[in-house]
Amino acid sequence: MNINDLYAVILDRKENPTTSSYTTSLFKAGQDEICKKVGEEAIEVIIAAKGQGKQRLVEEVSDLTYHVLVLMAQNQVTPDDILGELEKRHR
């Protein structure tokens, strides 16, 4: 699975909510809760990077990436929007 595939799944949960979906529950909780989760995951990435080992860091960066993608979907920001911005900065 790549970032675009994961983003597509997240968008599908937003547009076709299911009661058993964690992603759906985030969208129902709203922008503030999604932002809170991004902040929590960012802190966990920092803690993992400070000595919990590579595997733990991979796990926490994965969690952060997922929650950032949910935040992006909530605000109609696509992975292509981000890649476009990064390309502009690289020039």
N, C-alpha and C positions, 0 to 999 in steps of 0.2 A: 504494500500500500504506500502510495506517495502522498504528499501534502494535498494535492488537488483531489485525490480520491477521498481522503479523510474530510476535507472541506465539503465535498459533495454529500457525504453521509450526514454531516452536521446540518447542512442546508435542508436535506430531506427530513431530518427530525424536526427542524423548525417549521417546515411547510406541512408536514404530515405527522403531527405529534402522536406519540404512543405513551400509554400510562406507565409502562415499565422502563422507559428510556431515561437514563441519567441526563442526557443532553436535553431532552424535552423538559425535564425538571429545572434545568438551568435557565432555559428560555422563559419558562413560566415564572421563575423567581425574579427575573428582570435584570436590567443593566447594573444596578448597584451590587447585586449578588454575584453576577459574573465578574465584575471588577474586583470584588473582594476575593474571589477564587484565584484570579490572576495574581493578585498581590501575595496571597498565601503561597501559591506555587513558586513564585519568584523567590520568596524567602527560603523555601525548601531547596531550591536549586543552589542558592548561596551556601546554605548549611552543608549540602552534599558535596559541594566543590571544596569545602574546607576540611576534607579528610575522611569522607565516608566511602571513598573508593569509586572507581570508574562505573561499575554496574549501577550503584545507587544514583550517581550523577545522570547516567543515561535514563533511568526511570523517572527522575524528577524533571529533567529537561523534556521528556516525553509528555509528562503531565502538564507542564507549563505550555508546551506547544499546542496541545489539545485545547486548553482553556483560552489561549490567545486566539485560536481559530474560532472558538465559540463567540468570543468578544467581537472578532472581525465580522462574523456572520450577523450578529445582532445589529451591527452598524453598517451593513451593506459594503464592507471592505473585502475585496477578494485577494487571493494569493497573487494574482496578476497585478493588482494595484501595488502590492508590496514589492514585487519583483521589478516593476517599472520604476518605482522610487529608488530602489537600490541601484538599478542600472544608471539612472540619472546621476547618482552620487559617485559612481565609479568613474565617470568620464573625466 
